[in-house]
Amino acid sequence: MMTLYQENGFILVIHPQEAVGLWLEENLSKFGHSVTVAQDLAQGLAAYQQEHHHLMIVDLPLMQQESLTEFAQNTPETPVITVSDEVSMDEVLAGLKSGAIDHFFKQRDVMVLAHTVQRALERGRLLKQNREYQHQLEVANAELARSLETLQEDQEAGRRIQFKLLPQTPFVAIDGCTVTHRILPSLYLSGDFIDYFKIGDGKIGFYLADVSGHGAASAFVTVFLKAITHRIQKHYERKTTVNVVAPARILSMINDELLGVHMGKHLAMFCGVIDFEANRLTYSVAAHYPPPILVNNGVTMSLAGRGLPLGLFKEVHHEEHVLELQPQFTFIATSDGVLDVLPKGSAHDKEKHLQHAAKDVSTVDDLIEKLNLSEDAALPDDVALLVINRV
């Protein structure tokens, strides 16, 4: 019989009749339970405070409804079984409502007692496990909250550093020509990056890069990219005259640097140079999409060129394209994240939408308004916007 009940408990019996207490102790002990017997309620509760039994079996009339309710609320993991043959069913139901989980009539046989106790012990064990799990979950949640807070602080610090690396906006490239930009990250950090800088007195170089993925890993690549292009910029600054700046050569240098550090990231990039004296735009494309848009004296066109991404293949070759610029022009480049916020349609439809939005744009703020973008809205991907305007 004892092998049927694997969960042995430490049971407190509180009953004013010594014979009942001894009967319960004797029969419960047969099933492997350890039993403490008390005849007085105060004595029994004091014993519980010291021993913390797994289960309490108490005389229903002895433990009044108020005391039963208080005990059940304070120690929910310790089940209470009431016992008495001298109470009405209404009193039994009142006891169950007050916190007892079962009632035992002594005239029932020992097997009923054994099953009743076993169910109560299992319930108590489950309640205790749930309480422990809840505590562990609360501790884990608190630790997670602290980790998230630290991560957020780190992300915010990284965001500040990354945005400090961006160039000034607006930036006066030359009299009558202004460059503006905006980056709208989908997370704290962005995988998109923009830079522009003067090359000599009559030229500016610029690029828009979109690193694969987004978040911290992609943002780190943009910092590395800034370091590369900064060296390139310094290289041209040391020259007394700058006759030729080759965007294709710049892309090749960046590709070699990325392959050399094995970051496991690649990027799409548009790189251009504007020669204001010659009124000429020279550019190269490394898998950048959507194509930039040039509004040349009111005529709108998408710039040709595709090319391979940077950071994947050795000895890549990117074509250079040359366009004549009119006295008034607007150049607009965006990362592919902008396609996710445009109205649904084909890629061709979205390119046409961008061309239409490019009309009458002078600054990046105009473009944001035309595209109905919000800096506070949640974005599925990073969005980078670059506008170069000469009036």
Buried (B, 14 or more C-beta within 10 A) or exposed (E): EEEEBEBBBBBBBBBEEEEBBBBBBEBBEEBEBBBBBBBEBEEBBEBBEEEEBBBBBBBBEBBEBEBBBEBBEEBBBBBBBBBBEEBEEEBBEBBBEBBBBBBBEBEEEBEEBBBBBBBBBEBBBEBBEEEEEEEEEEEEEEEEEEEEEEEEEEBEEBBEEBEEBBEEBBBEBBEEBBBBBBBBBBBBBBBBBBBBBBBBEBBBBBBBBBBBBBBBBBBBBBBBBBEBBEEBBEEBEEEEEBEEBBBBBBBBBBBBBBBEEEBEBBBBBBBBBBBBEEBBBBBBBBBBBBBBBBBBEEEBBBBEBEBBBBBBEEEBEBEBBEBEBBEEBBBBBBBBBBBEBBEEEEEEEBBEBBBEBBEEBBBBBBBBEBBEBEEEEEBEBBBBBBBBBBE
